[in-house]
Amino acid sequence: MQARNFSAHGSFGGSNIDYREQYVISQVYECILVRVVLKLLKYDGNYIDYGTLGYPEKNINCPSGDANIENL
């Protein structure tokens, strides 16, 4: 919840900016947006999960963020 507030409200927390963490969070947001669009288009194949380290290819019905989950 705090990561969402951090990006949504544009507060960069003064001098404690962790750019690496912000980059990862932005990739997770991008992944969520891509998944939403694909689901709206009734896509039922694989996609590249940019929200997970290593960018694994996953089925659209597989949750994002856990590299250990097998494709459905």
DAZIQUI-V672185 format. One record per backbone hydrogen bond with DSSP energy under -1.0 kcal/mol. CO is the residue of the C=O (numbers start at 0). NH is the residue of the N-H. E is the energy in kcal/mol with one decimal. If there is no record, write none. Layout:
co:CO nh:NH e:E
co:CO nh:NH e:E
This chain:
co:0 nh:4 e:-2.1
co:1 nh:5 e:-2.4
co:2 nh:6 e:-1.7
co:3 nh:7 e:-3.0
co:4 nh:8 e:-2.2
co:12 nh:15 e:-1.2
co:17 nh:21 e:-2.2
co:18 nh:22 e:-2.2
co:19 nh:23 e:-2.2
co:20 nh:24 e:-2.6
co:21 nh:25 e:-2.3
co:22 nh:26 e:-1.8
co:23 nh:27 e:-2.0
co:24 nh:28 e:-2.3
co:25 nh:29 e:-2.2
co:26 nh:30 e:-2.3
co:27 nh:31 e:-2.3
co:28 nh:32 e:-2.3
co:29 nh:33 e:-2.6
co:30 nh:34 e:-2.6
co:31 nh:35 e:-2.4
co:32 nh:36 e:-2.3
co:33 nh:37 e:-2.7
co:34 nh:38 e:-2.5
co:35 nh:39 e:-2.4
co:36 nh:40 e:-1.7
co:37 nh:42 e:-2.8
co:38 nh:41 e:-1.7
co:44 nh:59 e:-2.5
co:46 nh:57 e:-2.9
co:47 nh:49 e:-1.3
co:48 nh:51 e:-1.3
co:51 nh:54 e:-2.1
co:55 nh:48 e:-2.9
co:57 nh:46 e:-2.9
co:58 nh:61 e:-2.1
co:65 nh:68 e:-1.4
